[in-house]
Amino acid sequence: MRKVNQTGKPALYSFTLAVPPVDPLLFWKHGRDQYKGDNVYWADKSGHCLACLGSVFRQNVSKTEPFNSVEKARRALMSEAVSCSPPGLKGAGLLFIGGFPFDPLQKQTALWADFKQSEFRIPEWQLAKMADGRFYLTINGWLREDSAVESEMAEKIRQMHERLDVNGEQQALERAVILETRNRN
């Protein structure tokens, strides 16, 4: 909140917490219709997996300097972000998701027609299954001057359950987020 109060502009926040095992594919599947065209599922051979729904930020890549434009936007956002993630966490938390075309001079084929050629985003919701079997939920959004972190998180979780029609663990997850937020502040 200090960053919001100092600048008067909304600040990007990212809150990551360990969660019980959740099948990332089911998480993604439950949300893909509500976030049509704004979702990502990615997995590698090690078992690391990301299921991302929605986006709070999008960066279209400059065709003349694609790598520099993405890095410049990423640095600017990260320097102003309020991020709470477990120390040393890699492969979860506040991440830029996206990619570059293999050959930007080639015409885009029908296989890739539904994908923008060069776009990076920060997901609103991100579930990470780590290769070692740990699970993390990251919630990203924008804090306004009149925002309280706990109420923002509780509202986001309520919206997720409402949109994704997930039952049962909403109150437990809200309590965990509020306790974790208070412990970190």
C-alpha atoms as one frame of an Amber mdcrd trajectory, in Angstrom:
protein
   0.000   0.000   0.000   2.910   2.368   0.594   3.694   2.353  -3.134   0.102
   3.257  -3.991   0.048   6.030  -1.393   3.407   7.429  -2.566   2.548   7.582
  -6.256  -1.237   7.863  -6.221  -1.316   5.300  -9.082  -2.609   1.737  -8.798
   0.141  -0.763  -7.988   0.440  -4.277  -9.327   0.265  -6.833  -6.534   1.128
 -10.491  -6.618   0.348 -12.846  -3.773   1.559 -16.455  -3.826   0.799 -19.110
  -1.258   1.266 -22.848  -0.942  -1.988 -24.719  -1.461  -3.056 -28.357  -1.151
  -2.682 -30.417  -4.338  -5.081 -29.317  -7.081  -5.062 -30.862 -10.538  -3.810
 -27.989 -12.756  -5.585 -29.406 -15.795  -8.944 -29.409 -13.952  -8.262 -25.869
 -12.643  -7.585 -24.752 -16.212 -10.533 -26.724 -17.618 -12.982 -25.200 -15.091
 -11.854 -21.696 -16.016 -11.215 -21.868 -19.733 -14.787 -20.975 -20.754 -14.996
 -18.037 -18.344 -11.581 -16.831 -19.531 -12.040 -17.774 -23.188  -9.000 -16.709
 -25.188  -7.263 -15.608 -22.003  -5.886 -18.805 -20.518  -2.677 -20.813 -20.704
  -1.796 -24.384 -19.804   1.880 -25.333 -19.896   3.759 -28.410 -18.675   7.245
 -29.823 -19.098   8.780 -33.297 -18.797   9.879 -32.753 -15.180   6.276 -32.438
 -13.990   6.350 -28.654 -13.558   3.051 -27.264 -14.762   1.293 -23.876 -14.947
  -2.422 -23.263 -15.388  -3.163 -19.563 -15.928  -6.541 -17.841 -16.170  -7.263
 -14.237 -17.107  -4.721 -11.474 -17.287  -4.110  -8.249 -15.410  -1.486  -6.958
 -17.844  -0.662  -7.520 -21.520   2.399  -6.390 -23.435   2.467  -6.565 -27.213
   6.015  -6.951 -28.411   7.738  -4.441 -30.647   8.586  -5.998 -34.006  11.792
  -3.987 -34.296  13.187  -4.758 -30.804  11.117  -7.642 -29.392  13.439  -8.747
 -26.589  14.236  -5.221 -25.417  10.594  -4.100 -25.373   9.523  -7.085 -23.246
  12.431  -6.706 -20.848  11.799  -2.976 -20.460   8.102  -3.537 -19.660   8.921
  -6.407 -17.297  11.494  -4.383 -15.363   9.176  -1.381 -15.051   6.328  -3.528
 -13.721   8.481  -5.593 -11.375  10.167  -2.530  -9.870   6.776  -1.087  -8.882
   5.011  -4.348  -7.964   4.033  -5.355  -4.452   4.960  -9.034  -4.463   4.567
 -11.570  -1.657   5.981 -14.971  -2.568   7.790 -17.619  -0.543  11.548 -16.858
  -0.551  13.559 -18.467  -3.348  10.494 -19.677  -5.241  11.216 -20.239  -8.943
   8.622 -21.197 -11.564   5.681 -19.716  -9.636   4.738 -16.276  -8.360   4.774
 -13.103 -10.430   5.613 -14.320 -13.949   5.437 -12.896 -17.461   3.807 -15.581
 -19.642   4.158 -15.501 -23.424   6.538 -16.006 -26.264   8.087 -14.918 -29.500
   7.531 -16.373 -32.975  10.128 -18.866 -34.129  10.620 -16.890 -37.323   9.010
 -13.427 -37.261   9.529 -13.029 -41.008   7.471 -16.130 -41.872   3.733 -15.817
 -42.415   1.707 -17.240 -39.508   0.190 -20.653 -40.331  -3.362 -21.779 -39.553
  -2.057 -23.900 -36.657  -1.066 -20.735 -34.771  -3.913 -18.486 -35.995  -5.487
 -18.209 -32.514  -2.235 -16.981 -30.959  -0.835 -13.475 -31.085   2.610 -13.448
 -32.674   4.352 -11.773 -29.748   2.485 -11.071 -26.553   3.340 -11.389 -22.900
   0.897 -11.210 -20.025   0.644 -11.463 -16.290  -2.143 -13.904 -15.395  -4.858
 -12.972 -12.919  -4.822 -16.534 -11.542  -1.918 -18.918 -11.758  -1.742 -22.416
 -10.334   1.739 -23.940 -10.331   2.519 -27.581  -9.748   6.226 -27.819  -9.064
   8.356 -30.763 -10.221   8.823 -31.773  -6.556   5.033 -32.024  -6.027   4.436
 -28.698  -4.219   1.530 -26.520  -5.369   1.260 -22.714  -5.364  -1.593 -20.369
  -6.193  -0.687 -16.865  -7.351  -3.274 -14.085  -7.445  -2.324 -10.944  -9.367
  -4.217  -7.675  -9.574  -4.099  -3.936  -9.060  -4.290  -2.174  -5.697  -5.940
   1.221  -5.616  -5.317   3.870  -2.997  -8.445   2.872  -1.081  -7.722  -0.891
  -1.252  -7.003  -3.184   1.667  -4.941  -6.235   0.751  -7.013  -8.666   2.844
 -10.341  -7.538   1.381  -8.909  -7.535  -2.175  -7.692 -11.124  -1.736 -10.929
 -12.323  -0.145 -12.934 -10.720  -2.969 -10.688 -12.263  -5.645 -11.070 -15.716
  -4.097 -14.847 -15.273  -3.841 -14.930 -14.300  -7.534 -12.796 -17.286  -8.506
 -15.120 -19.709  -6.737 -18.153 -18.017  -8.245 -16.734 -18.019 -11.787 -15.214
 -21.464 -11.637 -18.051 -23.032  -9.646 -15.595 -24.497  -7.137 -17.142 -25.470
  -3.805 -15.970 -26.482  -0.375 -12.631 -24.832   0.308 -13.458 -21.154  -0.292
 -13.574 -20.120   3.380 -10.448 -22.119   4.258  -8.558 -20.530   1.364  -9.789
 -17.032   2.313  -8.628 -17.571   5.916  -5.249 -18.844   4.716  -4.777 -15.782
   2.474  -5.763 -13.351   5.230  -3.506 -15.036   7.807  -0.606 -15.205   5.363
  -1.086 -11.523   4.420  -1.098 -10.466   8.063   2.003 -12.573   8.818   3.931
 -10.967   5.941   2.960  -7.368   6.837
